[in-house]
Amino acid sequence: LTEWVPRIKEMERSASRVHALMNNNYSNYSVKNAQQLEKLLEAWQK
């Protein structure tokens, strides 16, 4: 997920809202990954 953080942050500069979709095919990973991504985005510094 770490490699997505700079991409998402760049998109935020030119969009009023950015959405990230998670695939939930197995074992609730999408929820866990979304929570992890949220923490990474909050901690990100350029």
N, CA, C and O atoms as CSV, one atom per row, in Angstrom:
chain,resi,resn,atom,element,x,y,z
A,1,LEU,N,N,0.811,-1.207,0.000
A,1,LEU,CA,C,0.000,0.000,0.000
A,1,LEU,C,C,0.849,1.264,0.000
A,1,LEU,O,O,0.404,2.321,-0.447
A,2,THR,N,N,2.044,1.148,0.493
A,2,THR,CA,C,2.909,2.320,0.627
A,2,THR,C,C,3.133,3.026,-0.703
A,2,THR,O,O,3.194,4.254,-0.755
A,3,GLU,N,N,3.257,2.254,-1.777
A,3,GLU,CA,C,3.516,2.877,-3.082
A,3,GLU,C,C,2.330,3.693,-3.591
A,3,GLU,O,O,2.499,4.522,-4.485
A,4,TRP,N,N,1.160,3.479,-3.052
A,4,TRP,CA,C,-0.023,4.244,-3.466
A,4,TRP,C,C,-0.125,5.609,-2.796
A,4,TRP,O,O,-0.793,6.502,-3.318
A,5,VAL,N,N,0.521,5.783,-1.663
A,5,VAL,CA,C,0.381,7.023,-0.899
A,5,VAL,C,C,0.784,8.256,-1.704
A,5,VAL,O,O,-0.010,9.194,-1.779
A,6,PRO,N,N,1.978,8.309,-2.314
A,6,PRO,CA,C,2.327,9.505,-3.092
A,6,PRO,C,C,1.378,9.742,-4.268
A,6,PRO,O,O,1.081,10.889,-4.606
A,7,ARG,N,N,0.910,8.680,-4.880
A,7,ARG,CA,C,-0.033,8.814,-6.003
A,7,ARG,C,C,-1.350,9.435,-5.540
A,7,ARG,O,O,-1.889,10.335,-6.184
A,8,ILE,N,N,-1.848,8.944,-4.432
A,8,ILE,CA,C,-3.110,9.470,-3.903
A,8,ILE,C,C,-2.938,10.918,-3.470
A,8,ILE,O,O,-3.801,11.755,-3.733
A,9,LYS,N,N,-1.829,11.213,-2.810
A,9,LYS,CA,C,-1.577,12.588,-2.373
A,9,LYS,C,C,-1.476,13.529,-3.571
A,9,LYS,O,O,-1.941,14.667,-3.502
A,10,GLU,N,N,-0.882,13.075,-4.653
A,10,GLU,CA,C,-0.799,13.894,-5.866
A,10,GLU,C,C,-2.192,14.138,-6.444
A,10,GLU,O,O,-2.500,15.248,-6.880
A,11,MET,N,N,-3.024,13.116,-6.449
A,11,MET,CA,C,-4.397,13.273,-6.944
A,11,MET,C,C,-5.175,14.269,-6.100
A,11,MET,O,O,-5.997,15.021,-6.623
A,12,GLU,N,N,-4.920,14.278,-4.794
A,12,GLU,CA,C,-5.616,15.208,-3.894
A,12,GLU,C,C,-5.360,16.666,-4.259
A,12,GLU,O,O,-6.185,17.535,-3.978
A,13,ARG,N,N,-4.237,16.926,-4.874
A,13,ARG,CA,C,-3.888,18.302,-5.228
A,13,ARG,C,C,-4.787,18.859,-6.328
A,13,ARG,O,O,-4.985,20.070,-6.416
A,14,SER,N,N,-5.332,17.975,-7.168
A,14,SER,CA,C,-6.130,18.453,-8.299
A,14,SER,C,C,-7.581,17.978,-8.267
A,14,SER,O,O,-8.316,18.168,-9.236
A,15,ALA,N,N,-7.994,17.368,-7.169
A,15,ALA,CA,C,-9.368,16.871,-7.071
A,15,ALA,C,C,-9.969,17.284,-5.730
A,15,ALA,O,O,-9.262,17.413,-4.731
A,16,SER,N,N,-11.265,17.486,-5.728
A,16,SER,CA,C,-11.914,17.838,-4.466
A,16,SER,C,C,-12.122,16.613,-3.577
A,16,SER,O,O,-12.264,16.734,-2.360
A,17,ARG,N,N,-12.137,15.432,-4.199
A,17,ARG,CA,C,-12.342,14.199,-3.447
A,17,ARG,C,C,-11.647,13.054,-4.179
A,17,ARG,O,O,-11.714,12.968,-5.405
A,18,VAL,N,N,-10.987,12.180,-3.436
A,18,VAL,CA,C,-10.316,11.013,-4.012
A,18,VAL,C,C,-10.843,9.773,-3.297
A,18,VAL,O,O,-10.900,9.734,-2.068
A,19,HIS,N,N,-11.224,8.767,-4.068
A,19,HIS,CA,C,-11.725,7.512,-3.504
A,19,HIS,C,C,-10.742,6.391,-3.822
A,19,HIS,O,O,-10.140,6.373,-4.896
A,20,ALA,N,N,-10.584,5.471,-2.901
A,20,ALA,CA,C,-9.776,4.271,-3.123
A,20,ALA,C,C,-10.687,3.067,-2.917
A,20,ALA,O,O,-11.356,2.956,-1.890
A,21,LEU,N,N,-10.710,2.184,-3.880
A,21,LEU,CA,C,-11.548,0.989,-3.796
A,21,LEU,C,C,-10.703,-0.201,-3.384
A,21,LEU,O,O,-9.575,-0.365,-3.849
A,22,MET,N,N,-11.250,-1.025,-2.516
A,22,MET,CA,C,-10.562,-2.211,-2.031
A,22,MET,C,C,-11.362,-3.449,-2.428
A,22,MET,O,O,-12.590,-3.455,-2.344
A,23,ASN,N,N,-10.667,-4.485,-2.854
A,23,ASN,CA,C,-11.296,-5.744,-3.219
A,23,ASN,C,C,-11.417,-6.607,-1.962
A,23,ASN,O,O,-10.434,-6.805,-1.248
A,24,ASN,N,N,-12.608,-7.116,-1.693
A,24,ASN,CA,C,-12.850,-7.893,-0.478
A,24,ASN,C,C,-13.141,-9.354,-0.799
A,24,ASN,O,O,-14.135,-9.906,-0.327
A,25,ASN,N,N,-12.289,-9.981,-1.593
A,25,ASN,CA,C,-12.520,-11.371,-1.965
A,25,ASN,C,C,-12.193,-12.365,-0.857
A,25,ASN,O,O,-12.752,-13.461,-0.832
A,26,TYR,N,N,-11.305,-12.006,0.051
A,26,TYR,CA,C,-10.830,-13.010,0.998
A,26,TYR,C,C,-10.550,-12.417,2.373
A,26,TYR,O,O,-9.796,-11.451,2.492
A,27,SER,N,N,-11.129,-12.969,3.372
A,27,SER,CA,C,-10.747,-12.791,4.770
A,27,SER,C,C,-10.721,-11.349,5.274
A,27,SER,O,O,-9.867,-10.989,6.084
A,28,ASN,N,N,-11.648,-10.529,4.800
A,28,ASN,CA,C,-11.793,-9.170,5.332
A,28,ASN,C,C,-10.568,-8.281,5.101
A,28,ASN,O,O,-10.384,-7.288,5.805
A,29,TYR,N,N,-9.729,-8.631,4.117
A,29,TYR,CA,C,-8.511,-7.852,3.868
A,29,TYR,C,C,-8.798,-6.431,3.422
A,29,TYR,O,O,-8.007,-5.529,3.702
A,30,SER,N,N,-9.902,-6.211,2.739
A,30,SER,CA,C,-10.164,-4.849,2.259
A,30,SER,C,C,-10.336,-3.875,3.417
A,30,SER,O,O,-9.863,-2.741,3.348
A,31,VAL,N,N,-10.998,-4.298,4.460
A,31,VAL,CA,C,-11.186,-3.427,5.627
A,31,VAL,C,C,-9.843,-3.163,6.301
A,31,VAL,O,O,-9.526,-2.024,6.642
A,32,LYS,N,N,-9.064,-4.214,6.490
A,32,LYS,CA,C,-7.747,-4.064,7.119
A,32,LYS,C,C,-6.835,-3.185,6.268
A,32,LYS,O,O,-6.131,-2.324,6.796
A,33,ASN,N,N,-6.847,-3.398,4.954
A,33,ASN,CA,C,-6.016,-2.595,4.064
A,33,ASN,C,C,-6.469,-1.145,4.028
A,33,ASN,O,O,-5.636,-0.241,3.971
A,34,ALA,N,N,-7.763,-0.911,4.060
A,34,ALA,CA,C,-8.271,0.467,4.068
A,34,ALA,C,C,-7.827,1.188,5.338
A,34,ALA,O,O,-7.450,2.359,5.287
A,35,GLN,N,N,-7.871,0.505,6.461
A,35,GLN,CA,C,-7.420,1.107,7.718
A,35,GLN,C,C,-5.921,1.393,7.677
A,35,GLN,O,O,-5.466,2.433,8.154
A,36,GLN,N,N,-5.170,0.474,7.112
A,36,GLN,CA,C,-3.724,0.668,6.993
A,36,GLN,C,C,-3.417,1.833,6.050
A,36,GLN,O,O,-2.549,2.655,6.343
A,37,LEU,N,N,-4.118,1.905,4.933
A,37,LEU,CA,C,-3.910,2.997,3.982
A,37,LEU,C,C,-4.255,4.336,4.620
A,37,LEU,O,O,-3.549,5.322,4.412
A,38,GLU,N,N,-5.320,4.376,5.384
A,38,GLU,CA,C,-5.700,5.610,6.071
A,38,GLU,C,C,-4.578,6.088,6.995
A,38,GLU,O,O,-4.259,7.277,7.023
A,39,LYS,N,N,-3.986,5.173,7.742
A,39,LYS,CA,C,-2.885,5.534,8.640
A,39,LYS,C,C,-1.670,6.021,7.855
A,39,LYS,O,O,-1.013,6.981,8.255
A,40,LEU,N,N,-1.375,5.363,6.745
A,40,LEU,CA,C,-0.247,5.777,5.913
A,40,LEU,C,C,-0.466,7.171,5.339
A,40,LEU,O,O,0.457,7.984,5.301
A,41,LEU,N,N,-1.688,7.442,4.895
A,41,LEU,CA,C,-1.993,8.759,4.331
A,41,LEU,C,C,-1.910,9.851,5.393
A,41,LEU,O,O,-1.437,10.953,5.118
A,42,GLU,N,N,-2.360,9.551,6.584
A,42,GLU,CA,C,-2.299,10.530,7.674
A,42,GLU,C,C,-0.855,10.823,8.077
A,42,GLU,O,O,-0.533,11.951,8.453
A,43,ALA,N,N,0.010,9.823,8.002
A,43,ALA,CA,C,1.399,9.975,8.429
A,43,ALA,C,C,2.307,10.502,7.319
A,43,ALA,O,O,3.451,10.874,7.580
A,44,TRP,N,N,1.811,10.537,6.093
A,44,TRP,CA,C,2.647,10.898,4.936
A,44,TRP,C,C,3.112,12.336,4.997
A,44,TRP,O,O,2.345,13.260,5.269
A,45,GLN,N,N,4.395,12.487,4.734
A,45,GLN,CA,C,4.967,13.823,4.585
A,45,GLN,C,C,5.838,13.809,3.347
A,45,GLN,O,O,6.640,12.899,3.142
A,46,LYS,N,N,5.671,14.815,2.536
A,46,LYS,CA,C,6.402,14.891,1.270
A,46,LYS,C,C,7.851,15.232,1.501
A,46,LYS,O,O,8.620,15.337,0.545
